């Protein structure tokens, strides 16, 4: 007891010295980590400034939110079984009779992500949960052998319970069901949704796994992928979570969104992403049936050339960012972008401006009001820079639109879970489908045009007419855009 009292007294007397030493030590460690692992000079300088100028707090903030690179447990422990022949494949690049001016992009794309495009796929857009959920649930009801489901948000509401019951019924029929949920994204619904699934004997896992969740250094990393694969025959990907908010006709505060039903050989690539994620979260290597080719008559109706681009803080390159840059270089006529959060970094901004200077028509649709007010302020701060060189921005009126699509000319599209912001491009685990198909582009262009009819254009007068207060507020929050 006397020793404890002496220790307390010593700390009381020397607390300033202790604080200084602690601050110096933490700042030094954090700064060294920044210099070793951060690639962007401005981001590195900002982090070093924060850890030096904010005693202790700055360093703790960096360890909480600045670490965005981890080694994938799946590849580290079981590399030979996870490297399937459709992943990291060493096969000749195939151009599949695509336009010649895209050939260089395909070569570069194979360097960015060494997975070949595959033919004979179909991609069907499903608008909002009113169209997507019945189709997804019907596919679950039709499952014969395996179901893989990954979702960032899985609300325990009327729609969530429909999915839970459909998955449970499939399990009771003998179907192997694996459900992977992001622990942070699902939020308060985690306990109810997970408890309901486990009560019905459905196998679930959380991402990041428990030992990583308890390690707060990785709290800023999220699995933002939305995947449903059934029997190796049909898959669904996009940006749509599982929530009754996506029912436009009945939700109190509806969310517009788009999901995609996929068939064809590219399903093997989609299921492979889930298999790696599941192994990363659980250490279990699961088996999933490969896609079985149908008759030539059926294949003739599947014209989309496609491949999966997966990205995350565990990858060697920023694959999705480089895929976008690579495609923008090839744009000849038009670029159409829909995203709920448009906060591009300087590299993407420059690529857009370069395309606009070549005479490419660039149109961007963002929500008038997103679900995160301060992100609206950051987007607004960027408007003056974006509309340079004739880039057009439209603000879509309510309901909040969560759709994520990129359409280039009449041939290339990019669909999936990725937003145009630092969180998606740096921190999140994402999945997108790169497609070449004129018919799909026609459908997406029709969807884009319909959305534009419900949107107001942003003009220079509106941007320049903002009050001083709003300009200061917007630009203040823009400083934090690399971390949002």
C-alpha positions as a Python dict, from the first residue, in 0.01 Angstrom:
ca = {
    (1, 'X'): (0, 0, 0),
    (2, 'X'): (284, 235, 88),
    (3, 'X'): (456, 160, -244),
    (4, 'X'): (136, 242, -431),
    (5, 'X'): (101, 574, -249),
    (6, 'X'): (461, 661, -328),
    (7, 'X'): (404, 575, -695),
    (8, 'X'): (91, 792, -712),
    (9, 'X'): (279, 1080, -550),
    (10, 'X'): (567, 1041, -794),
    (11, 'X'): (329, 1042, -1092),
    (12, 'X'): (154, 1350, -950),
    (13, 'X'): (484, 1534, -919),
    (14, 'X'): (625, 1430, -1257),
    (15, 'X'): (307, 1413, -1469),
    (16, 'X'): (426, 1685, -1704),
    (17, 'X'): (751, 1502, -1774),
    (18, 'X'): (564, 1173, -1819),
    (19, 'X'): (321, 1335, -2063),
    (20, 'X'): (604, 1489, -2266),
    (21, 'X'): (792, 1158, -2286),
    (22, 'X'): (472, 972, -2379),
    (23, 'X'): (388, 1230, -2645),
    (24, 'X'): (740, 1221, -2789),
    (25, 'X'): (748, 840, -2797),
    (26, 'X'): (403, 799, -2953),
    (27, 'X'): (468, 1079, -3204),
    (28, 'X'): (800, 924, -3306),
    (29, 'X'): (649, 578, -3354),
    (30, 'X'): (349, 712, -3546),
    (31, 'X'): (567, 936, -3766),
    (32, 'X'): (800, 647, -3849),
    (33, 'X'): (499, 432, -3941),
    (34, 'X'): (367, 711, -4165),
    (35, 'X'): (703, 748, -4343),
    (36, 'X'): (732, 373, -4396),
    (37, 'X'): (380, 290, -4511),
    (38, 'X'): (201, 599, -4644),
    (39, 'X'): (239, 661, -5018),
    (40, 'X'): (64, 997, -5060),
    (41, 'X'): (286, 1291, -4967),
    (42, 'X'): (6, 1526, -4862),
    (43, 'X'): (-161, 1260, -4650),
    (44, 'X'): (171, 1174, -4488),
    (45, 'X'): (243, 1537, -4406),
    (46, 'X'): (-105, 1583, -4261),
    (47, 'X'): (-71, 1279, -4036),
    (48, 'X'): (276, 1379, -3914),
    (49, 'X'): (150, 1730, -3840),
    (50, 'X'): (-144, 1589, -3647),
    (51, 'X'): (62, 1351, -3432),
    (52, 'X'): (319, 1620, -3350),
    (53, 'X'): (82, 1909, -3282),
    (54, 'X'): (-180, 1710, -3089),
    (55, 'X'): (-13, 1558, -2783),
    (56, 'X'): (-105, 1190, -2740),
    (57, 'X'): (-449, 1241, -2899),
    (58, 'X'): (-303, 1281, -3249),
    (59, 'X'): (-105, 958, -3220),
    (60, 'X'): (-402, 765, -3085),
    (61, 'X'): (-617, 903, -3367),
    (62, 'X'): (-361, 780, -3620),
    (63, 'X'): (-348, 429, -3472),
    (64, 'X'): (-728, 420, -3478),
    (65, 'X'): (-799, 562, -3823),
    (66, 'X'): (-471, 598, -4011),
    (67, 'X'): (-379, 231, -4051),
    (68, 'X'): (-524, 107, -4377),
    (69, 'X'): (-295, -181, -4480),
    (70, 'X'): (-324, -533, -4340),
    (71, 'X'): (-207, -871, -4464),
    (72, 'X'): (-484, -1097, -4575),
    (73, 'X'): (-495, -1392, -4338),
    (74, 'X'): (-636, -1611, -4615),
    (75, 'X'): (-342, -1562, -4851),
    (76, 'X'): (-85, -1576, -4572),
    (77, 'X'): (-198, -1909, -4428),
    (78, 'X'): (-334, -2095, -4729),
    (79, 'X'): (-194, -1942, -5049),
    (80, 'X'): (-184, -2259, -5258),
    (81, 'X'): (-554, -2341, -5217),
    (82, 'X'): (-681, -1987, -5270),
    (83, 'X'): (-497, -1922, -5596),
    (84, 'X'): (-756, -2072, -5828),
    (85, 'X'): (-696, -2091, -6201),
    (86, 'X'): (-936, -1803, -6264),
    (87, 'X'): (-751, -1590, -6007),
    (88, 'X'): (-391, -1481, -6061),
    (89, 'X'): (-396, -1686, -6379),
    (90, 'X'): (-98, -1701, -6610),
    (91, 'X'): (-281, -1722, -6942),
    (92, 'X'): (-261, -1513, -7260),
    (93, 'X'): (-461, -1192, -7263),
    (94, 'X'): (-777, -1223, -7471),
    (95, 'X'): (-941, -928, -7648),
    (96, 'X'): (-1268, -1105, -7736),
    (97, 'X'): (-1322, -897, -8054),
    (98, 'X'): (-1355, -577, -7851),
    (99, 'X'): (-1284, -239, -8018),
    (100, 'X'): (-914, -194, -8096),
    (101, 'X'): (-878, 132, -7904),
    (102, 'X'): (-964, -66, -7589),
    (103, 'X'): (-689, -325, -7644),
    (104, 'X'): (-421, -118, -7471),
    (105, 'X'): (-659, -68, -7176),
    (106, 'X'): (-714, -444, -7154),
    (107, 'X'): (-338, -503, -7148),
    (108, 'X'): (-293, -240, -6877),
    (109, 'X'): (-594, -376, -6692),
    (110, 'X'): (-440, -722, -6684),
    (111, 'X'): (-130, -571, -6524),
    (112, 'X'): (-346, -392, -6267),
    (113, 'X'): (-545, -707, -6189),
    (114, 'X'): (-417, -1029, -6355),
    (115, 'X'): (-754, -1187, -6422),
    (116, 'X'): (-883, -1232, -6776),
    (117, 'X'): (-1221, -1113, -6898),
    (118, 'X'): (-1459, -1401, -6967),
    (119, 'X'): (-1736, -1424, -7226),
    (120, 'X'): (-2093, -1550, -7228),
    (121, 'X'): (-2225, -1360, -6928),
    (122, 'X'): (-2553, -1180, -6874),
    (123, 'X'): (-2601, -879, -6647),
    (124, 'X'): (-2954, -766, -6562),
    (125, 'X'): (-3010, -435, -6379),
    (126, 'X'): (-3266, -455, -6096),
    (127, 'X'): (-3396, -117, -5985),
    (128, 'X'): (-3447, -76, -5610),
    (129, 'X'): (-3541, -342, -5359),
    (130, 'X'): (-3888, -368, -5512),
    (131, 'X'): (-3726, -550, -5807),
    (132, 'X'): (-3406, -687, -5655),
    (133, 'X'): (-3529, -849, -5333),
    (134, 'X'): (-3799, -1074, -5486),
    (135, 'X'): (-3546, -1197, -5743),
    (136, 'X'): (-3278, -1259, -5479),
    (137, 'X'): (-3518, -1438, -5244),
    (138, 'X'): (-3653, -1650, -5531),
    (139, 'X'): (-3297, -1755, -5617),
    (140, 'X'): (-3245, -1854, -5252),
    (141, 'X'): (-3568, -2056, -5259),
    (142, 'X'): (-3445, -2232, -5576),
    (143, 'X'): (-3102, -2318, -5434),
    (144, 'X'): (-3003, -2684, -5451),
    (145, 'X'): (-2651, -2703, -5307),
    (146, 'X'): (-2480, -2380, -5194),
    (147, 'X'): (-2557, -2018, -5100),
    (148, 'X'): (-2298, -1748, -5030),
    (149, 'X'): (-2426, -1415, -4893),
    (150, 'X'): (-2218, -1114, -4793),
    (151, 'X'): (-2372, -782, -4690),
    (152, 'X'): (-2246, -461, -4534),
    (153, 'X'): (-2586, -384, -4379),
    (154, 'X'): (-2841, -653, -4293),
    (155, 'X'): (-3124, -483, -4105),
    (156, 'X'): (-3348, -685, -3879),
    (157, 'X'): (-3669, -552, -4035),
    (158, 'X'): (-3942, -690, -4261),
    (159, 'X'): (-3701, -744, -4553),
    (160, 'X'): (-3422, -875, -4333),
    (161, 'X'): (-3656, -1130, -4179),
    (162, 'X'): (-3768, -1245, -4526),
    (163, 'X'): (-3405, -1315, -4614),
    (164, 'X'): (-3346, -1487, -4279),
    (165, 'X'): (-3643, -1719, -4330),
    (166, 'X'): (-3546, -1794, -4691),
    (167, 'X'): (-3190, -1880, -4586),
    (168, 'X'): (-3319, -2096, -4299),
    (169, 'X'): (-3554, -2285, -4531),
    (170, 'X'): (-3266, -2347, -4771),
    (171, 'X'): (-3055, -2481, -4484),
    (172, 'X'): (-3339, -2714, -4381),
    (173, 'X'): (-3347, -2850, -4739),
    (174, 'X'): (-2981, -2946, -4704),
    (175, 'X'): (-2835, -2644, -4885),
    (176, 'X'): (-2498, -2529, -4747),
    (177, 'X'): (-2545, -2162, -4645),
    (178, 'X'): (-2266, -1920, -4550),
    (179, 'X'): (-2354, -1563, -4443),
    (180, 'X'): (-2077, -1306, -4392),
    (181, 'X'): (-2164, -973, -4227),
    (182, 'X'): (-1957, -665, -4157),
    (183, 'X'): (-1967, -608, -3782),
    (184, 'X'): (-1945, -228, -3806),
    (185, 'X'): (-2172, -183, -4107),
    (186, 'X'): (-2455, -388, -3961),
    (187, 'X'): (-2441, -180, -3642),
    (188, 'X'): (-2715, -232, -3387),
    (189, 'X'): (-2879, -500, -3604),
    (190, 'X'): (-2585, -737, -3552),
    (191, 'X'): (-2714, -908, -3241),
    (192, 'X'): (-3072, -951, -3364),
    (193, 'X'): (-2981, -1060, -3718),
    (194, 'X'): (-2696, -1288, -3614),
    (195, 'X'): (-2897, -1438, -3328),
    (196, 'X'): (-3193, -1508, -3558),
    (197, 'X'): (-2973, -1675, -3821),
    (198, 'X'): (-2786, -1887, -3568),
    (199, 'X'): (-3110, -1987, -3394),
    (200, 'X'): (-3222, -2128, -3729),
    (201, 'X'): (-2886, -2309, -3769),
    (202, 'X'): (-2760, -2084, -4051),
    (203, 'X'): (-2380, -2052, -4051),
    (204, 'X'): (-2266, -1691, -4004),
    (205, 'X'): (-1937, -1508, -3961),
    (206, 'X'): (-1839, -1150, -3900),
    (207, 'X'): (-1583, -941, -4082),
    (208, 'X'): (-1339, -842, -3943),
    (209, 'X'): (-1302, -1149, -3722),
    (210, 'X'): (-1330, -1114, -3346),
    (211, 'X'): (-959, -1090, -3277),
    (212, 'X'): (-932, -802, -3522),
    (213, 'X'): (-1243, -629, -3392),
    (214, 'X'): (-1094, -624, -3044),
    (215, 'X'): (-777, -479, -3192),
    (216, 'X'): (-894, -121, -3235),
    (217, 'X'): (-618, -45, -3483),
    (218, 'X'): (-837, -198, -3755),
    (219, 'X'): (-1169, -40, -3658),
    (220, 'X'): (-1156, 180, -3970),
    (221, 'X'): (-1162, -115, -4213),
    (222, 'X'): (-1496, -235, -4351),
    (223, 'X'): (-1615, -511, -4584),
    (224, 'X'): (-1840, -304, -4810),
    (225, 'X'): (-1904, -587, -5058),
    (226, 'X'): (-2256, -708, -5134),
    (227, 'X'): (-2256, -1058, -5282),
    (228, 'X'): (-2512, -1334, -5327),
    (229, 'X'): (-2408, -1651, -5513),
    (230, 'X'): (-2640, -1947, -5558),
    (231, 'X'): (-2528, -2292, -5682),
    (232, 'X'): (-2266, -2143, -5916),
    (233, 'X'): (-2554, -2057, -6150),
    (234, 'X'): (-2662, -1705, -6054),
    (235, 'X'): (-2509, -1419, -5857),
    (236, 'X'): (-2610, -1071, -5745),
    (237, 'X'): (-2373, -780, -5686),
    (238, 'X'): (-2408, -405, -5658),
    (239, 'X'): (-2442, -145, -5389),
    (240, 'X'): (-2772, -253, -5236),
    (241, 'X'): (-2782, -355, -4872),
    (242, 'X'): (-3054, -570, -4715),
    (243, 'X'): (-3302, -322, -4571),
    (244, 'X'): (-3666, -224, -4613),
    (245, 'X'): (-3540, 129, -4682),
    (246, 'X'): (-3476, 11, -5038),
    (247, 'X'): (-3849, -49, -5091),
    (248, 'X'): (-3936, 279, -5261),
    (249, 'X'): (-4311, 223, -5253),
    (250, 'X'): (-4343, 161, -4879),
    (251, 'X'): (-4036, 289, -4690),
    (252, 'X'): (-4076, 599, -4474),
    (253, 'X'): (-3737, 734, -4588),
    (254, 'X'): (-3665, 536, -4905),
    (255, 'X'): (-3324, 489, -5066),
    (256, 'X'): (-3290, 456, -5443),
    (257, 'X'): (-3040, 191, -5552),
    (258, 'X'): (-2955, -59, -5823),
    (259, 'X'): (-2851, -424, -5802),
    (260, 'X'): (-2737, -660, -6077),
    (261, 'X'): (-2830, -1020, -6147),
    (262, 'X'): (-2539, -1201, -6310),
    (263, 'X'): (-2512, -1535, -6489),
    (264, 'X'): (-2219, -1685, -6675),
    (265, 'X'): (-1857, -1779, -6613),
    (266, 'X'): (-1779, -1460, -6421),
    (267, 'X'): (-1975, -1608, -6128),
    (268, 'X'): (-1664, -1815, -6053),
    (269, 'X'): (-1471, -1493, -5993),
    (270, 'X'): (-1749, -1353, -5771),
    (271, 'X'): (-1765, -1666, -5557),
    (272, 'X'): (-1386, -1669, -5529),
    (273, 'X'): (-1393, -1326, -5364),
    (274, 'X'): (-1641, -1456, -5106),
    (275, 'X'): (-1432, -1770, -5046),
    (276, 'X'): (-1126, -1556, -4970),
    (277, 'X'): (-1326, -1326, -4742),
    (278, 'X'): (-1474, -1621, -4555),
    (279, 'X'): (-1131, -1776, -4502),
    (280, 'X'): (-998, -1441, -4385),
    (281, 'X'): (-1280, -1408, -4131),
    (282, 'X'): (-1297, -1768, -4009),
    (283, 'X'): (-990, -1964, -4119),
    (284, 'X'): (-1224, -2210, -4293),
    (285, 'X'): (-1179, -2293, -4660),
    (286, 'X'): (-1521, -2359, -4810),
    (287, 'X'): (-1605, -2528, -5139),
    (288, 'X'): (-1844, -2381, -5393),
    (289, 'X'): (-1962, -2531, -5724),
    (290, 'X'): (-1810, -2390, -6040),
    (291, 'X'): (-2027, -2245, -6313),
    (292, 'X'): (-2165, -2507, -6552),
    (293, 'X'): (-2192, -2401, -6915),
    (294, 'X'): (-2540, -2426, -7062),
    (295, 'X'): (-2639, -2504, -7418),
    (296, 'X'): (-2504, -2299, -7706),
    (297, 'X'): (-2851, -2152, -7755),
    (298, 'X'): (-2853, -2022, -7399),
    (299, 'X'): (-2496, -1895, -7426),
    (300, 'X'): (-2578, -1697, -7738),
    (301, 'X'): (-2809, -1476, -7532),
    (302, 'X'): (-2528, -1398, -7288),
    (303, 'X'): (-2314, -1140, -7461),
    (304, 'X'): (-2139, -952, -7181),
    (305, 'X'): (-1760, -972, -7161),
    (306, 'X'): (-1678, -923, -6794),
    (307, 'X'): (-1441, -972, -6506),
    (308, 'X'): (-1440, -897, -6134),
    (309, 'X'): (-1219, -626, -5986),
    (310, 'X'): (-1177, -675, -5612),
    (311, 'X'): (-997, -420, -5401),
    (312, 'X'): (-917, -357, -5039),
    (313, 'X'): (-648, -243, -4798),
    (314, 'X'): (-485, -585, -4829),
    (315, 'X'): (-421, -557, -5203),
    (316, 'X'): (-87, -458, -5357),
    (317, 'X'): (-236, -188, -5580),
    (318, 'X'): (-535, 44, -5573),
    (319, 'X'): (-699, -173, -5837),
    (320, 'X'): (-1032, 7, -5863),
    (321, 'X'): (-875, 353, -5881),
    (322, 'X'): (-636, 238, -6153),
    (323, 'X'): (-915, 62, -6342),
    (324, 'X'): (-1112, 388, -6349),
    (325, 'X'): (-809, 588, -6464),
    (326, 'X'): (-734, 327, -6730),
    (327, 'X'): (-1090, 343, -6866),
    (328, 'X'): (-1106, 724, -6860),
    (329, 'X'): (-797, 734, -7082),
    (330, 'X'): (-988, 533, -7346),
    (331, 'X'): (-1306, 744, -7337),
    (332, 'X'): (-1382, 894, -7679),
    (333, 'X'): (-1738, 1029, -7657),
    (334, 'X'): (-1894, 1024, -7313),
    (335, 'X'): (-1848, 943, -6946),
    (336, 'X'): (-2151, 908, -6718),
    (337, 'X'): (-2106, 865, -6342),
    (338, 'X'): (-2361, 802, -6067),
    (339, 'X'): (-2242, 783, -5709),
    (340, 'X'): (-2381, 878, -5367),
    (341, 'X'): (-2048, 1029, -5261),
    (342, 'X'): (-1830, 1202, -5520),
    (343, 'X'): (-1506, 1303, -5348),
    (344, 'X'): (-1235, 1203, -5599),
    (345, 'X'): (-868, 1242, -5521),
    (346, 'X'): (-645, 1462, -5734),
    (347, 'X'): (-544, 1174, -5963),
    (348, 'X'): (-902, 1089, -6057),
    (349, 'X'): (-990, 1458, -6085),
    (350, 'X'): (-702, 1509, -6329),
    (351, 'X'): (-811, 1207, -6534),
    (352, 'X'): (-1163, 1349, -6563),
    (353, 'X'): (-1031, 1690, -6665),
    (354, 'X'): (-796, 1533, -6921),
    (355, 'X'): (-1090, 1348, -7078),
    (356, 'X'): (-1298, 1667, -7083),
    (357, 'X'): (-1013, 1856, -7253),
    (358, 'X'): (-1017, 1590, -7528),
    (359, 'X'): (-1379, 1680, -7593),
    (360, 'X'): (-1534, 1390, -7403),
    (361, 'X'): (-1877, 1471, -7258),
    (362, 'X'): (-1868, 1407, -6882),
    (363, 'X'): (-2184, 1401, -6671),
    (364, 'X'): (-2199, 1324, -6299),
    (365, 'X'): (-2513, 1268, -6089),
    (366, 'X'): (-2493, 1297, -5711),
    (367, 'X'): (-2770, 1321, -5451),
    (368, 'X'): (-2898, 1665, -5360),
    (369, 'X'): (-2892, 1545, -4999),
    (370, 'X'): (-2694, 1237, -4898),
    (371, 'X'): (-2741, 1045, -4575),
    (372, 'X'): (-2428, 1210, -4427),
    (373, 'X'): (-2457, 1594, -4423),
    (374, 'X'): (-2087, 1675, -4390),
    (375, 'X'): (-2014, 1469, -4704),
    (376, 'X'): (-2254, 1699, -4889),
    (377, 'X'): (-2039, 1991, -4775),
    (378, 'X'): (-1721, 1821, -4901),
    (379, 'X'): (-1881, 1746, -5239),
    (380, 'X'): (-2003, 2106, -5260),
    (381, 'X'): (-1651, 2230, -5191),
    (382, 'X'): (-1527, 2031, -5492),
    (383, 'X'): (-1793, 2152, -5735),
    (384, 'X'): (-1596, 2457, -5849),
    (385, 'X'): (-1299, 2235, -5936),
    (386, 'X'): (-1511, 1966, -6101),
    (387, 'X'): (-1710, 2187, -6336),
    (388, 'X'): (-1395, 2325, -6494),
    (389, 'X'): (-1347, 2234, -6860),
    (390, 'X'): (-1718, 2165, -6911),
    (391, 'X'): (-1779, 1875, -6673),
    (392, 'X'): (-2149, 1876, -6582),
    (393, 'X'): (-2284, 1788, -6238),
    (394, 'X'): (-2647, 1717, -6153),
    (395, 'X'): (-2797, 1699, -5805),
    (396, 'X'): (-3062, 1428, -5788),
    (397, 'X'): (-3368, 1518, -5582),
    (398, 'X'): (-3503, 1298, -5306),
    (399, 'X'): (-3516, 1012, -5233),
    (400, 'X'): (-3146, 968, -5154),
    (401, 'X'): (-2985, 779, -5442),
    (402, 'X'): (-2727, 517, -5348),
    (403, 'X'): (-2666, 391, -5706),
    (404, 'X'): (-2309, 340, -5824),
    (405, 'X'): (-2244, 309, -6198),
    (406, 'X'): (-1988, 432, -6450),
    (407, 'X'): (-2068, 426, -6824),
    (408, 'X'): (-1807, 508, -7089),
    (409, 'X'): (-1906, 548, -7454),
    (410, 'X'): (-2141, 272, -7570),
    (411, 'X'): (-1929, -25, -7465),
    (412, 'X'): (-1777, -7, -7112),
    (413, 'X'): (-1945, -5, -6772),
    (414, 'X'): (-1832, -44, -6412),
    (415, 'X'): (-2083, -156, -6151),
    (416, 'X'): (-2060, -270, -5791),
    (417, 'X'): (-2008, -147, -5438),
    (418, 'X'): (-1747, 128, -5482),
    (419, 'X'): (-1808, 498, -5419),
    (420, 'X'): (-1588, 777, -5552),
    (421, 'X'): (-1433, 861, -5216),
    (422, 'X'): (-1129, 780, -5005),
    (423, 'X'): (-1315, 532, -4785),
    (424, 'X'): (-1402, 309, -5082),
    (425, 'X'): (-1073, 356, -5265),
    (426, 'X'): (-839, 325, -4964),
    (427, 'X'): (-1004, 161, -4664),
    (428, 'X'): (-1296, -59, -4769),
    (429, 'X'): (-1298, -409, -4914),
    (430, 'X'): (-1491, -357, -5239),
    (431, 'X'): (-1606, -556, -5543),
    (432, 'X'): (-1691, -425, -5890),
    (433, 'X'): (-1778, -584, -6222),
    (434, 'X'): (-1606, -449, -6533),
    (435, 'X'): (-1828, -506, -6837),
    (436, 'X'): (-1803, -467, -7214),
    (437, 'X'): (-2145, -480, -7381),
    (438, 'X'): (-2344, -233, -7590),
    (439, 'X'): (-2684, -367, -7483),
    (440, 'X'): (-2600, -336, -7113),
    (441, 'X'): (-2466, 14, -7171),
    (442, 'X'): (-2787, 106, -7348),
    (443, 'X'): (-2992, -6, -7046),
    (444, 'X'): (-2765, 179, -6804),
    (445, 'X'): (-2772, 493, -7019),
    (446, 'X'): (-3152, 481, -7017),
    (447, 'X'): (-3142, 449, -6637),
    (448, 'X'): (-2896, 741, -6615),
    (449, 'X'): (-3110, 960, -6841),
    (450, 'X'): (-3418, 886, -6630),
    (451, 'X'): (-3229, 989, -6317),
    (452, 'X'): (-3108, 1307, -6484),
    (453, 'X'): (-3468, 1411, -6545),
    (454, 'X'): (-3514, 1423, -6167),
    (455, 'X'): (-3196, 1626, -6115),
    (456, 'X'): (-3097, 1992, -6125),
    (457, 'X'): (-2772, 2100, -6292),
    (458, 'X'): (-2504, 2269, -6085),
    (459, 'X'): (-2381, 2591, -6245),
    (460, 'X'): (-2090, 2821, -6170),
    (461, 'X'): (-2322, 3095, -6047),
    (462, 'X'): (-2466, 2867, -5780),
    (463, 'X'): (-2120, 2759, -5666),
    (464, 'X'): (-1973, 3109, -5659),
    (465, 'X'): (-2283, 3248, -5490),
    (466, 'X'): (-2238, 3050, -5171),
    (467, 'X'): (-2203, 3256, -4854),
    (468, 'X'): (-1863, 3302, -4693),
    (469, 'X'): (-1977, 3086, -4402),
    (470, 'X'): (-2068, 2794, -4632),
    (471, 'X'): (-1745, 2826, -4830),
    (472, 'X'): (-1539, 2819, -4510),
    (473, 'X'): (-1740, 2527, -4371),
    (474, 'X'): (-1719, 2328, -4694),
    (475, 'X'): (-1348, 2383, -4744),
    (476, 'X'): (-1273, 2307, -4380),
    (477, 'X'): (-1438, 1965, -4413),
    (478, 'X'): (-1271, 1913, -4752),
    (479, 'X'): (-936, 1906, -4570),
    (480, 'X'): (-1047, 1578, -4413),
    (481, 'X'): (-1160, 1419, -4742),
    (482, 'X'): (-867, 1171, -4752),
    (483, 'X'): (-1002, 1018, -4431),
    (484, 'X'): (-1381, 1030, -4487),
}
